[in-house]
């Protein structure tokens, strides 16, 4: 079984339309701001997500700082998803990168 990969904010920015972004932060944090098009993934909806999505869909998992997303990405790989990445720096890194782009 393969492991997950890593992607940085610049790489994701240039290929955002190719990935499904899953944000595993708490609901309040997600509602306060998230990557455009991201889906909130939680213990309450993960089973449905696994049942309803194609295992070939490229996925990026996002957390606060890029730590918790690693274990979530590995979990998705173990469930059968083939192309899973953890976002380096998490949402906070993404948000900072967006400031630098503007």
Secondary structure per residue as TSV (DSSP state, phi and psi in degrees):
chain	resnum	aa	ss	phi	psi
A	1	X	-	360.0	135.6
A	2	X	-	-83.5	165.8
A	3	X	-	-96.8	173.9
A	4	X	-	-81.7	166.8
A	5	X	E	-110.6	-170.7
A	6	X	E	-128.7	149.2
A	7	X	E	-140.7	141.4
A	8	X	-	-98.5	172.8
A	9	X	H	-61.2	-40.7
A	10	X	H	-63.6	-44.8
A	11	X	H	-62.4	-43.4
A	12	X	H	-65.9	-41.2
A	13	X	H	-56.8	-42.1
A	14	X	H	-79.6	-11.2
A	15	X	T	-132.7	24.7
A	16	X	G	-57.1	-34.6
A	17	X	G	-71.2	-9.7
A	18	X	G	-95.8	-8.6
A	19	X	-	-120.4	149.9
A	20	X	E	-95.4	120.3
A	21	X	E	-95.8	124.8
A	22	X	E	-111.6	119.2
A	23	X	E	-102.2	119.2
A	24	X	-	-102.5	9.5
A	25	X	S	-67.5	169.7
A	26	X	-	-64.2	158.7
A	27	X	H	-58.3	-42.7
A	28	X	H	-61.1	-44.6
A	29	X	H	-63.2	-43.3
A	30	X	H	-60.3	-46.7
A	31	X	H	-65.5	-26.6
A	32	X	H	-77.2	-19.9
A	33	X	-	167.0	138.2
A	34	X	-	-156.3	167.9
A	35	X	-	-64.5	135.0
A	36	X	T	-53.0	125.5
A	37	X	T	87.6	-3.1
A	38	X	-	-67.8	151.8
A	39	X	E	-109.9	136.6
A	40	X	E	-78.4	122.4
A	41	X	-	-112.2	127.2
A	42	X	-	-137.9	169.1
A	43	X	T	-57.1	-27.5
A	44	X	T	-72.8	-28.3
A	45	X	T	-117.9	2.8
A	46	X	H	-66.8	-37.0
A	47	X	H	-62.4	-44.1
A	48	X	H	-63.2	-40.7
A	49	X	H	-58.4	-46.9
A	50	X	H	-62.8	-42.5
A	51	X	H	-69.1	-29.0
A	52	X	H	-103.7	-1.8
A	53	X	S	-119.8	150.9
A	54	X	-	-72.7	130.8
A	55	X	T	-67.6	-13.0
A	56	X	T	-90.1	-5.7
A	57	X	S	-66.7	125.2
A	58	X	-	-68.0	130.7
A	59	X	E	-125.6	140.0
A	60	X	E	-119.0	127.1
A	61	X	E	-100.1	131.7
A	62	X	E	-122.8	134.5
A	63	X	-	-126.8	-152.8
A	64	X	S	-73.0	-54.5
A	65	X	S	-127.7	6.4
A	66	X	S	94.0	15.4
A	67	X	S	-100.6	-57.3
A	68	X	H	-64.4	-27.0
A	69	X	H	-64.5	-24.7
A	70	X	H	-64.4	-47.4
A	71	X	H	-69.8	-35.3
A	72	X	H	-66.6	-40.0
A	73	X	H	-63.6	-43.9
A	74	X	H	-63.2	-39.6
A	75	X	H	-58.5	-45.2
A	76	X	H	-65.6	-37.7
A	77	X	H	-61.9	-44.0
A	78	X	H	-65.6	-25.3
A	79	X	T	-81.9	-8.9
A	80	X	T	118.6	-4.3
A	81	X	-	-70.4	136.3
A	82	X	S	-94.4	-30.2
A	83	X	S	-127.2	88.6
A	84	X	E	-125.4	132.8
A	85	X	E	-126.4	153.6
A	86	X	E	-102.8	135.8
A	87	X	E	-80.6	113.8
A	88	X	T	-59.1	130.1
A	89	X	T	82.9	-8.7
A	90	X	H	60.0	-162.4
A	91	X	H	-63.6	-37.6
A	92	X	H	-62.0	-41.5
A	93	X	H	-65.9	-40.3
A	94	X	H	-60.4	-47.2
A	95	X	H	-62.1	-42.9
A	96	X	H	-64.4	-41.6
A	97	X	H	-61.5	-38.6
A	98	X	H	-64.3	-36.1
A	99	X	H	-62.6	-39.5
A	100	X	H	-72.1	-26.2
A	101	X	H	-74.3	-38.5
A	102	X	-	-76.6	360.0
